[in-house]
Amino acid sequence: MEQFFKLKEHGTTVRTEVVAGVTTFLTMAYILAVNPNILGSVMDRSGVFVATAIASALATFIMAFYANYPIALSAGLGLNAYFAYTVCLGELADVENPFTIALTAVLAEGLIFILLSVFKVREQMINGIPQNLKNGISAGIGLFVAYIGLQGANIIYFNVNGGSATITLGSFADPRVALALIGFIIIIVLVNYEVKGAVLIGILATWILGILAEFAGWYKVDIDAGVYSLIPDFSQGLQLGGIANTAFKFNFGWVAKNLIQFIAIVFSFLYVDLFDTVGTVVGVADKAGLLDKEGKLPRVGRVLMADALGTVAGACLGTSTITSFVESSAGVAAGGKTGLTAFTTGCMFLVSLLLSPIFLAIPGFATAPALLYVGMLMVSSAKKISFDGDIADTVGAYLAMLMMPLSYSIATGIMFAILAWVIIKTCEGKSKDVSPTMWVVFVLFCLRILTLIMNFQ
């Protein structure tokens, strides 16, 4: 381990790295409950759980042995929401088994990322996008993720009355509403006192309170209404067979017939993942003191390759885009400096497969506090937006934040932001500021609008 991970060179020990790896896992293990809840709305929940655990382990192992960095990977929040709610339940609602098309898009995204990493294009793509838009998109995703959490706990819901629908506040007499809010407060208090694994503890505490509410008769099971028992069912074994319903479920036939729409979906995945990965990697590396004097990360190509390979593996197994997790900073704070930290985290993901009945019994209202908290962290990017600079930058960031939650679509928010930015820049006579990358994306989104018009007609 010393020779491979170069522990002495990095000023660390095996014990420190292992503790750091476990710490990272505890802070991000909530994804094993959240991802099946989100993707489970369009595909097999148990299959998603297994796919998430295995893909996370594989990607994190690649990060450990190929890049030697203390960065863990798993299914990205925001990306999984786009996968389920925007693509499957939105754009492809009329298509049979829409998740097969979404998985095909994730596969294509991963393959594109591999090519971009080989030819070192990813960094150039990032540099072509204004920082204001990046910050606006991150903040918009945060609002969208929090919005999903509010709905998952029934804190807010759509009230359909006649031909109109309004957003309505849920009842505080509903145990899902009350317990989700209590869970959010628990997470915030734990974070305030710097308790390791605060997010996971908050989820588990909310779930346990729910079980007590079920025993007390407050939480009533109603399978027909989609309200299931909160007590884990070990009678069915480890429930790992669901992977057969998610692995290698691609739909290349639909892609061939709807290529323009498919390209738009892929690029939406592509850009969201670009922002998420680069921001996370740089932030974690900075905290770990891994950046060089010029502020660059050595072996960054290997880091991005681990992300790309993880995404391909995730698509093949049956889960949404795999990306670097900002929670890796918790392990770094605990002393993690090398790939041994990531290797430990990957092993923990494999161990979690033995606890599948527990993770699959955790309800949406118990994971809602985690979504609210993660959303809050992502919304903090809004404070980095400059509202006193170029109006094109300001409008682009504003539309990204506004349209993502209100249109219930990350892709729509990105589309409005980029289209507005390019058009306003051109009207200002500053078209030279628009990079070739942005022009390509602008054209693709224009084509996307044409397809929407055609479909509407």
N, C-alpha and C positions, 0 to 999 in steps of 0.2 A: 504493500500500500504506500509505503514511504517513497519508493522509487517511481511508482506509477503516478500518484497524485502530487508528489513533491511537497509533502506536508511540512518538513523543516524549512524549505525555501519560503513557504508562505507563512511560517510562524504559527503553526497549529498542530494539533495532535489528533489521534484516532478518536479518543473519547469526545473531544470538543466537536469534531465533525459529525459524529453519530448523534450526539445530543442536538446539534443544530439541524440535522436532517429530520429528526423526530419532531422538533419544534415547527419546522416548515410544514410538515405533513399535518400537524394538529391545526395549523392556521388555515389550511386550504382543503381539509378533508370534507368541509361542507359541500364541496362540488359533487361529491358522491351521492349526496341527497338531493341537491338542487338540480343537477343535470337530468336525472331520471324524471323528476317532477315536471321539468320544462319540456324535454323531448318526449316524455311519456304521453303527452297530449296528442302525438301524431305517430308514435311507434311503440314497440314493446318496452315497458319500463325496466324489466329485469335484464333484457338484452342491452339496453342503454347503460345500465349500471356496470355490467361486466365489461362492455366495450370501453367505458370511461376509465375503469380501473386499470385494465391491461394497456390501453393506449397511453395513459398517463405514465405508467411504469416504463414502457418502451421508450417514449420520448425523453423521459428524465434520465434513463440509463444512457441514451445517446449523448445527452448533454454532459453527463458525468465522465464518460470514457473518451468522447471525441473532442469536447471543448474544455473539460476540466474546470467547470464553473459551478458554484453553489446555487444553480437556478433550476427550479422545478417547473414542470409543465403539466397542463391538464386542459379540459374543455373550457374555452373562454366564455365568461359571462358576457352577454350582449350578442355575441356571435351565435350562441345556442338559442337565444330569444329570437334573433333574426331568422334562424333556421326554422324554428317551430311556428312562430306567430306571423311573420311577414311572408315567408316563402310557402310553407306548407298550408297554413290556415288562411292565408291571404291570396297571394298571386296564383297559387296552384290548388285552390280550394275545390275546383271542379275536376281535378285530375285524380285518378285512382292511385292510391299509395304514393302521395306526393313526396314522402320522405325519401323515396328511392332517387328522385330527381335532385333533391337537396344534397343527398350523399354523393351523387355524381358531381355536383358543383364543388363540394368540399374536396373531392379527389382531384378535380381539375385544378383547383386553387393550390393544393399541395404540390402537384407536379409542376405548376408554373413557378411556385416559390423555389423548388429545387433548381430549375433552370436559371432563375434570377440570382440565386445564391452562387451557383457555379460561375456565372459570368459577372458577378459582383454588381448587379443592376439594382438590387433592392435599396441600397443606400442612396443611389442617385434618384430613385423614385421618391424617396422620402424628402430629399432636399428640394424637390420641385414643388412641394406643397407648402403654402404659407403657414407659419406657426400659428397664426390666429385661427385658421380653419382647423388645424389639428386640435387645438385646445377646445374649440367650439364643439367639434365632433365627440371628443372624450366626455365633455360635460353633458352633451345631448344623450349619449349612451347611458350615462349615469342616471339621468332623469327617466329614461326608458326602462332601465333595469328596476329602478325603484317603483315605477308605475306597475310593472309586472308583479312585484312583491305585494303592493297594495291590493291588487286584484286577486292574487293567490290566497290572501287571507280574508277576502271578502270585505276589506275595509272600505273599498269603493267598488261599485259594480254598475253595469249598464242596466238601466231600468227602461224596458221597452214598453211604450204606451201608445197603442194604435200604430201609426206609421212613423213615429219619432222615437228616438232613444236619448236618454239623458244620463249623465254620470251621477250616481247617488251614493251618499254616505251609508255604510253598513250599520247594522244595529250593534250597540255595545253589549246587548244581551246575548249576542251570538258568541259562543266560546272561541271561535276562530279569530274574531276581531279582537276580543279582549286579550287572549293569550299571545297573539302576534305582537301587539303593542307592548305587553309585558316583556316579551322576549327581546324586543328592540332595546328597551331600557336596560335589560340585563347586559346585553352586549356593550352598550355605551358605557355603563358603569365599570365593567370588566376592563374595557380598553383604557378607561381613565386611570385605572390602577395597574395598567401594563401587565395584565394577566395573560400568559401565553395560551393560545388557542381560544381566545375570547369568542370568536365567531362560532366555532364548533360547540363550545360550551353553551352559548346562547341557544343554538338550535336544539341541542339535547335537552336543555332545561325546559324549553317551550314544549317539546314533545312529551316529556315526562309529566308536565302539568296537564297536558292534553289527556294522557292516559288516566291520570287521577280524575279529570273531569268526566271521562268515559265511565269509570267505576262509580262515580257519584251520580251519574245519570244526567249531567248537564250537557255533555257532548253525546248526541244520539246518532248511532250508526244508521244510515239510510242508503243502502247500496244503489237503489234506483235513482237517487238524487246525487250520486257520486260522492257520498260521505262514507268512508270506509273505516273499519276498526283500526285503532292506533297501536294495537298489541301485535308484536312480531309473530309471525306464524312459522315456526321451525318444523312443523309437521311435513312440509313439502320439501325438506332438505335445504340445500344452499341456493336453490333457484338460479343456477348458472346456465341452464339450458336455453334461456331466452336469447342467447347470442346467435342461435340459429335463425332467429327472425330478423336480425339486423346485419349480420356479416355479409359483405359482398352483395348487397342489395342495390345494384345500380340499374339505371334505366337509360341506356344509350340510344334506344329507339326514339324516345321523346325528344332527346337532345338534337338528333338529326333533323327532326321536323320543326323544331322551335329554336333554332340556333341563336338568333338575335336576343331573344328573351333569356336564354340560358347564359349568354355572354354577360348580360347585365347583372344577373344573379351572381355569377362568378366574380365579377369585378367588385361588387358590393362586399362580398366575403373578403376579397383580396385587400381592399383598402382598409376596412375595419381592422383586419388582422395586422396589416402593416403598421398602423398607428399604435395598436395595442402592444405588439411585440417590441418594436424599437423603443418606445417610451419606457416599457417595463424593464427591458434589459439594461438600458442606460441608467435608469434610476437605481436598480439593484446594484449594478457594478460600481456606481458612484459611492453608494453607501458602504460597499465592501472595500473601497479603496483600490479597485481594479483598473481604473482608467489611467492612461498614461499622462504625461505632462501636457499634451495637446488636447486632453479631454476625450481621447478616442479609446475604444476598447480593443485590446489585442485579441486576435483570433475571433473577431466578430463574425466572420464568415462561417465559422464552425457553429457558433451559437444559432445563427439564422438557419443553418442546414438542419440542426437538431429540431428546430421548430417546424421546418418544412416536412421532414421525414415523419415527425410525429403526427402531422395533419394527414398525411397519406395513410399511415397506419390506422388512425382514428376513423377515417372514411371507410376503409376496408372492414374494420370491425363493427362499425355502426354508430358513430357519434360525430358531433359537430367539430368544428375547427379546434385543434390542439394548439395552445399558445403558452408563452412564458407567463408565469403568475407573479404578480407584484408581492404576494404573500411570502415569496422567497426572501424578502428583506427581513422577515422575522427570524429566519435561520441565520442570516448574515449577522443580525444583531446579537444572536446567541454565540457568535464566534466562527460560523462557517465561512471558509474561504476557498475550498477546492471542490472538485467533483465528488469527493467522498460524501459530502453533505447531500448532494443530489442523488447519489447511489442509495443512500440510506432512505431517502424519501421515496424513491422508486420501489424499494423493497416493502415499505409500509403500504403502498398502494396494492401490491400483490397480496399481502396479508389481509387486507380489507375484504378480499373476495370471500374469506371465511365468515364474514359478518353480513353477508348480503341480505338476510331476512330483516336485520335491524335497519339498515339503510333504506330498504324498500318500504318499510312501515312508516318512515318519517313523512308526515303530511305536508302539504303546501303551506299551511299557515305557520308551520314550524321553521321552514326555510325562508319565509317572507322577511323575518328580521335580518337575516344575512343579506338578502337582496337590498333591503333598505339601507343597510350600513355600507355595503360595497358601492351602491349608487351614490351615497353621500361622499365617499372618497373620490369617485370619478367626477362628480359635479364640482369638486374643488378646483378643477382645471379652469373653470370660468374666471377665477381671480387672475389668471395669467393672460386673459384676453385684453388687448389694448383697444379701448374705445375712442382713443384720441388720434389714431393714425389714419391710414388710408381707409376711406369709406367702404371700399370693396372688401377689405379684410374684415371690417366690423360687421357688414351685412352678411357675409358668408358665415361667420361664426354664429351670429344671431339666428340665422335661418336653420343652421344645423341643430342648435339647441331647441328651437321652437318646434320644428317639424317632426323630429324623431318621436317624442312622446305623443304629440297630438295626432300625427298620422299613423301612429302605432307601427312605425317602420324605420329602421336604421337606414336602409337603402334610400328611402325617400328624403330623409334629412341630408344625407351626403349629396344626393342629386341636386336638391335645391341650393345647397351651399356652394357647390362647384359651378353650377350653371350661373348663379347670380354673380359669383366672383369673376368669372371669365367675361361675362357680358358687361359688367360695370367697369372692369379694367379696360376693355376695348372702348367703351364710351368715354373714358377719361383720357384716351389717347395713349394708354400705357400697355398696349398689346405686347410690347417687347418683354414685359415683365412676366408674361404667361409662358411657362416652359413647354417644350414639346410634349412632355408627359401629360400636362394639364390639358393641352389641346386634344390629345388622343382621348382622354377621359371625357372631355366636353362633347366630342363627337359621339362617343358611345352613349352618353346619357341623352343626347338629342335623338338618337336612334331608338332609345328606350321610350321616350315620350311618344314617338311616332307609333310604336307598337301598342302603347296604352290607348292612343286615339283610335287605332284600328280595332282594338278589342272592345272599346266602348261603343263604337258604331255597330 
